[in-house]
């Protein structure tokens, strides 16, 4: 006991109370909040079986403060190899589609997919794969805060709108996803196989441009 404690005890000020040592804070896992954390979380993800066959994840590319957000289905073989969405012939067609309405990849435009990993053989994504990957897309939307989302292709449209409706019935209308207006059009890869529908895709882009101008 120190001399000070002895004096206080003699004066009747006992027991002597002491502050406890502060307990260390318990670290808890938190979802990724910013771009840096999100870009680290996606390639580290092993939540579904797709991680076993991927070459790399395909996060997304473009202006991270874009007004336009284009969302496709999932990476294909070239995307898996290069780590960038919409490359190859489909990517070239997309670039031409954007140019037709005065836009360019990376300039006020962000491009990503519902899934960040390639399904084997480019098969249709499974519901559990979509469920595990959707939070990443939702966080991207929250960070970008786009004015308009364009769902490219049947799978992206049906997934984002939680519907099994045909793409024909979804086109030409403004939908909502995560509090943002959403427009549906064809996937560039589909248009390469179905050339007559390019004119319909052009109509969708004009509609999207007109919708953006009204926001």
C-alpha positions in Angstrom: 0.0 0.0 0.0 1.4 3.4 -0.9 1.9 6.2 1.7 -1.1 8.0 0.1 -3.3 5.0 0.6 -2.2 4.6 4.2 -3.0 8.2 5.0 -6.5 7.9 3.4 -7.1 4.7 5.3 -6.2 6.3 8.6 -8.7 9.1 7.8 -11.3 6.5 7.4 -11.6 6.7 3.6 -11.5 3.0 2.9 -11.9 0.8 1.1 -9.8 2.5 -1.6 -11.5 2.2 -5.0 -9.5 1.8 -8.1 -10.4 2.1 -11.7 -10.5 -1.2 -13.5 -8.3 -1.7 -16.5 -10.2 -0.9 -19.7 -11.2 -4.1 -21.5 -10.0 -4.3 -25.2 -12.7 -3.8 -27.8 -14.0 -6.9 -29.5 -13.4 -6.8 -33.2 -16.4 -7.8 -35.3 -16.8 -8.5 -39.0 -18.5 -5.7 -40.8 -19.6 -5.6 -44.4 -17.4 -3.7 -46.9 -18.3 0.0 -46.7 -16.1 1.8 -49.3 -14.5 1.0 -52.6 -11.2 -0.2 -51.2 -12.9 -2.7 -48.8 -15.3 -3.8 -51.5 -12.5 -4.4 -54.1 -10.8 -6.5 -51.5 -13.9 -8.5 -50.5 -14.9 -9.6 -54.0 -11.7 -11.4 -55.0 -11.5 -12.9 -51.5 -15.1 -14.3 -51.7 -15.6 -18.1 -51.4 -19.3 -17.9 -50.5 -20.4 -20.2 -53.4 -18.8 -22.9 -55.5 -18.0 -20.6 -58.4 -14.8 -19.5 -56.8 -13.3 -22.9 -57.4 -13.3 -22.6 -61.2 -12.6 -18.9 -61.7 -9.4 -17.4 -63.1 -10.2 -14.2 -61.4 -13.2 -12.2 -60.3 -14.7 -9.5 -62.6 -15.5 -6.6 -60.4 -16.6 -3.9 -62.8 -15.1 -1.0 -64.7 -15.8 2.7 -65.3 -16.6 5.9 -63.7 -17.2 5.3 -60.0 -19.5 8.4 -59.8 -21.3 7.6 -63.0 -24.9 8.6 -63.8 -25.3 5.5 -66.0 -24.9 2.0 -64.6 -25.0 -1.0 -67.0 -25.5 -4.4 -65.5 -25.0 -7.7 -67.3 -25.4 -11.3 -66.3 -22.1 -12.9 -65.5 -18.5 -13.0 -66.8 -17.8 -15.2 -69.9 -14.5 -16.8 -70.8 -12.8 -13.7 -72.0 -14.0 -11.6 -69.0 -12.8 -14.4 -66.7 -9.4 -14.2 -68.4 -9.0 -10.5 -68.6 -10.9 -9.5 -65.4 -13.1 -6.9 -67.2 -16.8 -7.1 -68.1 -18.1 -6.9 -71.7 -14.9 -7.5 -73.7 -14.5 -9.3 -77.1 -17.1 -8.8 -79.8 -19.9 -8.2 -77.4 -17.8 -5.5 -75.7 -17.1 -3.8 -79.1 -20.8 -3.8 -79.9 -21.6 -2.4 -76.5 -19.1 0.4 -77.1 -20.8 1.2 -80.4 -24.2 1.2 -78.7 -22.9 3.7 -76.1 -21.4 5.8 -78.8 -24.7 5.9 -80.7 -26.2 7.9 -77.8 -23.2 10.0 -77.0 -21.7 7.9 -74.3 -18.3 6.1 -73.8 -17.1 3.4 -71.5 -15.6 4.9 -68.4 -17.0 8.4 -69.1 -20.0 8.8 -66.8 -20.7 5.1 -67.3 -20.0 2.2 -65.0 -20.3 -1.4 -66.2 -20.6 -4.6 -64.1 -22.4 -7.9 -63.8 -24.8 -9.5 -61.4 -22.2 -12.2 -60.7 -18.5 -11.5 -60.2 -17.4 -15.1 -61.1 -17.9 -17.0 -64.3 -20.3 -20.0 -64.2 -18.7 -23.1 -65.7 -19.5 -23.4 -69.4 -21.3 -20.1 -69.3 -24.4 -21.8 -67.8 -27.2 -19.9 -66.3 -26.4 -18.8 -62.7 -28.0 -20.7 -59.9 -30.3 -19.0 -57.4 -27.9 -19.5 -54.5 -25.0 -18.0 -56.5 -27.1 -14.9 -57.2 -28.1 -14.6 -53.6 -24.5 -14.7 -52.4 -23.3 -12.2 -55.0 -26.1 -9.7 -55.0 -24.9 -7.8 -51.9 -21.7 -6.9 -53.8 -23.8 -5.4 -56.6 -26.1 -3.6 -54.2 -23.0 -2.1 -52.5 -21.7 -1.0 -55.9 -25.0 0.8 -56.6 -24.9 2.4 -53.2 -21.4 3.8 -53.8 -21.9 4.9 -57.4 -25.4 6.3 -56.8 -26.3 6.2 -60.5 -29.2 8.1 -61.8 -30.2 5.3 -64.2 -29.6 1.5 -64.3 -29.7 -0.4 -67.6 -30.3 -4.1 -67.2 -28.7 -5.8 -70.2 -30.2 -9.2 -71.1 -33.0 -11.4 -69.9 -31.1 -12.8 -66.8 -30.0 -9.4 -65.5 -33.5 -8.0 -66.0 -35.3 -10.9 -64.4 -32.8 -11.0 -61.5 -32.9 -7.3 -60.7 -36.6 -7.1 -61.0 -37.3 -10.4 -59.3 -39.6 -11.6 -62.1 -39.8 -14.3 -64.7 -41.4 -12.0 -67.3 -40.0 -12.0 -70.8 -37.6 -9.3 -71.9 -40.1 -8.2 -74.5 -42.7 -7.4 -71.9 -40.2 -5.6 -69.7 -38.8 -3.3 -72.4 -40.1 0.2 -73.0 -41.0 0.9 -69.3 -39.2 2.5 -66.4 -38.8 0.0 -63.5 -37.2 0.4 -60.1 -34.3 -1.3 -58.4 -32.7 -0.3 -55.1 -34.5 3.0 -55.3 -33.2 3.7 -58.8 -35.0 3.9 -62.1 -34.1 0.9 -64.3 -34.6 0.2 -68.0 -34.3 -3.2 -69.8 -32.6 -3.9 -73.1 -30.9 -6.8 -74.9 -27.5 -8.1 -74.0 -24.9 -7.4 -76.7 -24.0 -11.1 -77.0 -27.6 -11.9 -77.8 -27.7 -9.1 -80.4 -24.6 -10.7 -82.2 -26.7 -13.8 -82.6 -30.0 -12.0 -83.4 -29.1 -9.1 -85.7 -32.7 -8.0 -86.4 -33.2 -7.1 -82.7 -30.5 -4.5 -83.0 -33.2 -2.0 -84.0 -35.1 -2.8 -80.8 -32.0 -2.2 -78.8 -31.6 1.1 -80.4 -35.1 2.0 -79.4 -34.3 1.0 -75.8 -31.2 3.2 -75.8 -33.1 6.2 -77.2 -35.7 5.6 -74.5 -33.0 5.4 -71.8 -31.5 8.7 -73.1 -34.8 10.4 -73.0 -35.5 9.0 -69.5 -32.1 10.2 -68.2 -32.8 13.7 -69.6 -36.0 13.8 -67.5 -34.4 12.9 -64.2 
